[in-house]
């Protein structure tokens, strides 16, 4: 699934146009659930994500007002309906987002956005995140040209509140995964995320989510692992590793 082009300008809260170049084209990839699930670890606290050397895809679900503004302006700040002071949660795991939003069917979560965050910024969120008051050191795998692990550049985000939670991962039918846990990060007062500084681009994947949600529903609760479940063989999900 190829990310769509966005407008060449963004609009400030007072409707004054501010020139901004079109965000770089990134390909958001999907694949058959039957195939991609075989590549996922079976247990542990895992950061399943779609990512490149430069960006990490995270998901958020909103109402139409916030989603339309974010896609058109490639940022969140400036939208009257979006609070820049409350904690906003980002999730790298597509199926966890589908569980949380009911495949884009729950109130105020019908629009699912794929937000491509700069790799360095995401690594910094992880470095600054705290779990019950203790600093956490979860990282995505990555090395520089010398083979050494890349260390995130420290900026002002560490002076703000970044919260890390490990929650049970979920299957496509919404049932919890007993041995694998998914990550979500809560960002509070992280201005560089809200104003788009940390964001490469924002894409609306709601149409994909709604179509695949109907396929997932057709499977039937508790029948996910049936060998003759033809709907399972048709389901598409985000490619993650």
C-alpha positions as a LaTeX table, in Angstrom:
\begin{tabular}{lrrr}
\hline
Residue & $x$ (\AA) & $y$ (\AA) & $z$ (\AA) \\
\hline
Unk1 & 0.00 & 0.00 & 0.00 \\
Unk2 & 1.62 & 3.22 & $-1.12$ \\
Unk3 & 1.32 & 6.35 & 0.98 \\
Unk4 & $-0.63$ & 9.09 & $-0.73$ \\
Unk5 & 0.76 & 12.51 & $-1.57$ \\
Unk6 & $-0.26$ & 15.38 & 0.66 \\
Unk7 & $-0.77$ & 19.10 & 0.16 \\
Unk8 & 2.23 & 21.38 & $-0.41$ \\
Unk9 & 1.09 & 23.81 & 2.28 \\
Unk10 & $-0.10$ & 23.55 & 5.82 \\
Unk11 & $-2.52$ & 25.91 & 7.51 \\
Unk12 & $-1.90$ & 27.55 & 10.85 \\
Unk13 & $-4.62$ & 27.99 & 13.45 \\
Unk14 & $-5.29$ & 31.51 & 12.19 \\
Unk15 & $-5.60$ & 30.23 & 8.58 \\
Unk16 & $-2.35$ & 31.84 & 7.40 \\
Unk17 & $-0.69$ & 29.45 & 4.90 \\
Unk18 & 2.81 & 28.35 & 5.84 \\
Unk19 & 4.90 & 26.88 & 2.96 \\
Unk20 & 6.01 & 23.33 & 3.56 \\
Unk21 & 7.48 & 20.81 & 1.17 \\
Unk22 & 5.59 & 17.61 & 0.44 \\
Unk23 & 6.61 & 14.90 & 2.94 \\
Unk24 & 8.89 & 12.24 & 1.48 \\
Unk25 & 7.20 & 9.23 & $-0.05$ \\
Unk26 & 7.33 & 6.14 & 2.17 \\
Unk27 & 5.78 & 2.82 & 1.27 \\
Unk28 & 3.53 & 1.39 & 3.98 \\
Unk29 & 3.59 & $-2.34$ & 3.42 \\
Unk30 & 1.00 & $-5.01$ & 4.11 \\
Unk31 & 1.07 & $-8.76$ & 3.66 \\
Unk32 & $-0.97$ & $-11.89$ & 4.20 \\
Unk33 & $-1.44$ & $-12.57$ & 7.90 \\
Unk34 & $-0.71$ & $-16.26$ & 7.31 \\
Unk35 & 2.74 & $-15.36$ & 6.00 \\
Unk36 & 3.89 & $-12.44$ & 8.13 \\
Unk37 & 2.88 & $-13.97$ & 11.46 \\
Unk38 & 5.44 & $-16.72$ & 10.89 \\
Unk39 & 8.21 & $-14.11$ & 11.16 \\
Unk40 & 7.07 & $-12.73$ & 14.53 \\
Unk41 & 8.67 & $-13.84$ & 17.82 \\
Unk42 & 6.41 & $-16.11$ & 19.86 \\
Unk43 & 7.18 & $-14.70$ & 23.29 \\
Unk44 & 8.69 & $-11.82$ & 25.20 \\
Unk45 & 8.41 & $-8.03$ & 25.35 \\
Unk46 & 8.69 & $-7.28$ & 21.66 \\
Unk47 & 8.75 & $-4.06$ & 19.65 \\
Unk48 & 7.03 & $-5.29$ & 16.51 \\
Unk49 & 7.17 & $-2.43$ & 14.02 \\
Unk50 & 7.40 & $-1.45$ & 10.40 \\
Unk51 & 10.52 & 0.66 & 10.09 \\
Unk52 & 13.35 & 1.80 & 7.85 \\
Unk53 & 16.80 & 3.14 & 8.60 \\
Unk54 & 15.26 & 6.60 & 8.95 \\
Unk55 & 11.73 & 6.19 & 10.31 \\
Unk56 & 9.47 & 4.04 & 12.50 \\
Unk57 & 5.74 & 3.65 & 11.87 \\
Unk58 & 3.46 & 4.14 & 14.89 \\
Unk59 & $-0.33$ & 4.12 & 14.99 \\
Unk60 & $-2.97$ & 6.33 & 16.52 \\
Unk61 & $-6.74$ & 6.40 & 16.12 \\
Unk62 & $-8.81$ & 9.60 & 16.17 \\
Unk63 & $-12.12$ & 11.13 & 15.18 \\
Unk64 & $-12.63$ & 12.69 & 11.75 \\
Unk65 & $-11.78$ & 16.23 & 12.84 \\
Unk66 & $-8.34$ & 15.41 & 14.24 \\
Unk67 & $-7.50$ & 12.87 & 11.53 \\
Unk68 & $-8.39$ & 15.23 & 8.68 \\
Unk69 & $-6.32$ & 18.03 & 10.21 \\
Unk70 & $-3.31$ & 15.80 & 10.90 \\
Unk71 & $-3.19$ & 14.37 & 7.37 \\
Unk72 & $-3.71$ & 17.75 & 5.70 \\
Unk73 & $-1.19$ & 19.60 & 7.88 \\
Unk74 & 1.22 & 16.78 & 8.75 \\
Unk75 & 1.13 & 17.69 & 12.43 \\
Unk76 & $-1.28$ & 17.71 & 15.38 \\
Unk77 & $-0.70$ & 21.06 & 17.06 \\
Unk78 & $-3.03$ & 23.74 & 15.79 \\
Unk79 & $-6.07$ & 21.48 & 15.66 \\
Unk80 & $-8.66$ & 22.86 & 18.11 \\
Unk81 & $-9.87$ & 19.35 & 18.96 \\
Unk82 & $-6.40$ & 18.01 & 19.77 \\
Unk83 & $-4.97$ & 18.56 & 23.26 \\
Unk84 & $-1.22$ & 19.14 & 23.26 \\
Unk85 & $-1.03$ & 18.85 & 27.06 \\
Unk86 & $-2.71$ & 15.51 & 27.70 \\
Unk87 & $-0.81$ & 12.25 & 27.23 \\
Unk88 & $-1.11$ & 10.79 & 23.74 \\
Unk89 & $-0.35$ & 7.11 & 23.20 \\
Unk90 & 1.50 & 5.73 & 20.17 \\
Unk91 & 1.69 & 2.05 & 19.26 \\
Unk92 & 4.10 & 0.31 & 16.89 \\
Unk93 & 2.09 & $-2.91$ & 16.75 \\
Unk94 & $-0.66$ & $-2.89$ & 14.10 \\
Unk95 & $-2.75$ & $-5.67$ & 15.66 \\
Unk96 & $-2.59$ & $-4.05$ & 19.09 \\
Unk97 & $-3.98$ & $-0.89$ & 17.50 \\
Unk98 & $-6.69$ & $-2.96$ & 15.82 \\
Unk99 & $-7.66$ & $-4.44$ & 19.19 \\
Unk100 & $-7.70$ & $-1.02$ & 20.84 \\
Unk101 & $-9.77$ & 0.64 & 18.11 \\
Unk102 & $-11.92$ & $-2.36$ & 17.20 \\
Unk103 & $-10.51$ & $-2.23$ & 13.66 \\
Unk104 & $-11.49$ & 1.43 & 13.48 \\
Unk105 & $-15.06$ & 0.88 & 14.68 \\
Unk106 & $-15.03$ & 2.43 & 18.17 \\
Unk107 & $-16.27$ & 5.93 & 18.92 \\
Unk108 & $-13.61$ & 8.62 & 18.28 \\
Unk109 & $-11.28$ & 5.92 & 16.89 \\
Unk110 & $-12.74$ & 5.34 & 13.45 \\
Unk111 & $-9.78$ & 6.92 & 11.67 \\
Unk112 & $-6.47$ & 5.10 & 12.01 \\
Unk113 & $-3.31$ & 7.01 & 11.16 \\
Unk114 & 0.10 & 5.60 & 10.33 \\
Unk115 & 2.56 & 8.15 & 11.71 \\
Unk116 & 6.13 & 7.79 & 10.48 \\
Unk117 & 8.38 & 9.08 & 13.28 \\
Unk118 & 12.04 & 9.87 & 12.67 \\
Unk119 & 14.13 & 6.93 & 13.80 \\
Unk120 & 16.33 & 9.07 & 16.05 \\
Unk121 & 13.30 & 10.62 & 17.74 \\
Unk122 & 11.71 & 7.23 & 18.39 \\
Unk123 & 14.93 & 5.87 & 19.85 \\
Unk124 & 15.03 & 8.92 & 22.08 \\
Unk125 & 11.49 & 8.27 & 23.29 \\
Unk126 & 12.61 & 4.78 & 24.30 \\
Unk127 & 15.73 & 6.06 & 26.04 \\
Unk128 & 13.68 & 8.58 & 28.02 \\
Unk129 & 10.68 & 6.35 & 28.74 \\
Unk130 & 9.95 & 5.28 & 32.27 \\
Unk131 & 8.08 & 2.27 & 33.57 \\
Unk132 & 6.69 & 2.89 & 37.05 \\
Unk133 & 9.40 & 5.47 & 37.71 \\
Unk134 & 12.34 & 3.44 & 36.38 \\
Unk135 & 14.17 & 4.37 & 33.19 \\
Unk136 & 13.68 & 1.79 & 30.46 \\
Unk137 & 16.25 & 0.85 & 27.84 \\
Unk138 & 14.18 & $-0.88$ & 25.13 \\
Unk139 & 15.59 & $-0.27$ & 21.64 \\
Unk140 & 14.99 & $-1.13$ & 18.04 \\
Unk141 & 17.87 & $-3.04$ & 16.48 \\
Unk142 & 20.18 & $-0.81$ & 14.48 \\
Unk143 & 23.82 & $-0.19$ & 13.76 \\
Unk144 & 25.85 & 2.55 & 12.14 \\
Unk145 & 28.37 & 2.12 & 9.32 \\
Unk146 & 30.99 & 0.83 & 11.76 \\
Unk147 & 28.71 & $-1.85$ & 13.13 \\
Unk148 & 28.23 & $-0.03$ & 16.44 \\
Unk149 & 24.78 & 0.44 & 17.94 \\
Unk150 & 23.37 & 3.87 & 17.19 \\
Unk151 & 22.74 & 5.96 & 20.27 \\
Unk152 & 19.86 & 8.45 & 20.15 \\
Unk153 & 20.77 & 12.12 & 20.33 \\
Unk154 & 19.48 & 13.60 & 23.54 \\
Unk155 & 17.17 & 16.58 & 23.17 \\
Unk156 & 14.62 & 18.30 & 25.36 \\
Unk157 & 12.12 & 15.42 & 25.22 \\
Unk158 & 13.76 & 13.84 & 28.28 \\
Unk159 & 12.58 & 16.78 & 30.34 \\
Unk160 & 9.02 & 15.76 & 29.55 \\
Unk161 & 6.93 & 12.75 & 30.47 \\
Unk162 & 7.37 & 9.64 & 28.31 \\
Unk163 & 5.66 & 6.56 & 29.70 \\
Unk164 & 6.25 & 3.00 & 28.50 \\
Unk165 & 3.75 & 0.18 & 28.94 \\
Unk166 & 3.98 & $-3.47$ & 27.95 \\
Unk167 & 0.54 & $-4.91$ & 27.27 \\
Unk168 & $-0.57$ & $-8.33$ & 26.04 \\
Unk169 & $-0.35$ & $-8.53$ & 22.28 \\
Unk170 & $-3.56$ & $-9.61$ & 20.55 \\
Unk171 & $-4.63$ & $-11.89$ & 17.76 \\
Unk172 & $-6.73$ & $-10.61$ & 14.88 \\
Unk173 & $-9.95$ & $-11.77$ & 16.57 \\
Unk174 & $-9.14$ & $-9.65$ & 19.64 \\
Unk175 & $-8.12$ & $-12.49$ & 21.94 \\
Unk176 & $-4.95$ & $-11.85$ & 23.98 \\
Unk177 & $-1.62$ & $-13.43$ & 23.16 \\
Unk178 & $-0.47$ & $-15.31$ & 26.24 \\
Unk179 & 3.29 & $-15.11$ & 25.74 \\
Unk180 & 4.02 & $-11.96$ & 23.71 \\
Unk181 & 3.66 & $-8.40$ & 24.94 \\
Unk182 & 3.38 & $-5.26$ & 22.83 \\
Unk183 & 4.78 & $-1.82$ & 23.53 \\
Unk184 & 2.95 & 1.49 & 23.70 \\
Unk185 & 4.46 & 4.85 & 24.55 \\
Unk186 & 2.64 & 7.71 & 26.22 \\
Unk187 & 3.90 & 11.17 & 25.28 \\
Unk188 & 2.99 & 14.18 & 27.40 \\
Unk189 & 4.07 & 17.70 & 26.43 \\
Unk190 & 6.43 & 16.40 & 23.73 \\
Unk191 & 6.20 & 19.47 & 21.53 \\
Unk192 & 8.45 & 18.05 & 18.82 \\
Unk193 & 5.92 & 15.26 & 18.22 \\
Unk194 & 2.84 & 17.45 & 18.32 \\
Unk195 & 4.21 & 20.11 & 15.96 \\
Unk196 & 5.53 & 17.58 & 13.44 \\
Unk197 & 9.25 & 18.12 & 14.03 \\
Unk198 & 9.70 & 14.44 & 14.90 \\
Unk199 & 7.36 & 13.26 & 12.14 \\
Unk200 & 8.37 & 12.30 & 8.61 \\
Unk201 & 4.80 & 11.95 & 7.37 \\
Unk202 & 1.27 & 11.07 & 8.46 \\
Unk203 & $-0.91$ & 8.77 & 6.37 \\
Unk204 & $-4.53$ & 7.69 & 6.73 \\
Unk205 & $-4.82$ & 3.89 & 6.57 \\
Unk206 & $-8.47$ & 3.81 & 7.69 \\
Unk207 & $-9.82$ & 2.39 & 4.41 \\
Unk208 & $-7.42$ & $-0.54$ & 4.63 \\
Unk209 & $-8.28$ & $-1.07$ & 8.30 \\
Unk210 & $-12.05$ & $-1.09$ & 7.71 \\
Unk211 & $-11.84$ & $-3.58$ & 4.84 \\
Unk212 & $-9.57$ & $-5.95$ & 6.74 \\
Unk213 & $-11.69$ & $-5.51$ & 9.86 \\
Unk214 & $-14.64$ & $-7.02$ & 8.00 \\
Unk215 & $-12.45$ & $-9.98$ & 7.00 \\
Unk216 & $-11.31$ & $-10.42$ & 10.61 \\
Unk217 & $-14.91$ & $-10.30$ & 11.85 \\
Unk218 & $-15.94$ & $-12.93$ & 9.32 \\
Unk219 & $-13.42$ & $-15.34$ & 10.87 \\
Unk220 & $-15.53$ & $-15.62$ & 13.98 \\
Unk221 & $-14.38$ & $-15.24$ & 17.56 \\
Unk222 & $-12.28$ & $-18.18$ & 18.71 \\
Unk223 & $-12.01$ & $-19.74$ & 15.25 \\
Unk224 & $-8.77$ & $-18.04$ & 14.26 \\
Unk225 & $-6.66$ & $-21.18$ & 14.29 \\
Unk226 & $-9.04$ & $-23.42$ & 12.38 \\
Unk227 & $-7.16$ & $-24.93$ & 9.44 \\
Unk228 & $-10.15$ & $-24.52$ & 7.13 \\
Unk229 & $-10.78$ & $-20.87$ & 7.98 \\
Unk230 & $-10.69$ & $-19.34$ & 4.49 \\
Unk231 & $-11.02$ & $-15.80$ & 5.85 \\
Unk232 & $-7.76$ & $-16.18$ & 7.78 \\
Unk233 & $-6.05$ & $-17.04$ & 4.52 \\
Unk234 & $-7.30$ & $-13.78$ & 2.96 \\
Unk235 & $-6.56$ & $-11.36$ & 5.79 \\
Unk236 & $-3.95$ & $-8.64$ & 5.22 \\
Unk237 & $-2.05$ & $-6.93$ & 8.03 \\
Unk238 & 0.89 & $-4.56$ & 8.29 \\
Unk239 & 4.31 & $-6.08$ & 7.71 \\
Unk240 & 6.32 & $-5.83$ & 10.92 \\
Unk241 & 9.57 & $-7.25$ & 12.21 \\
\hline
\end{tabular}
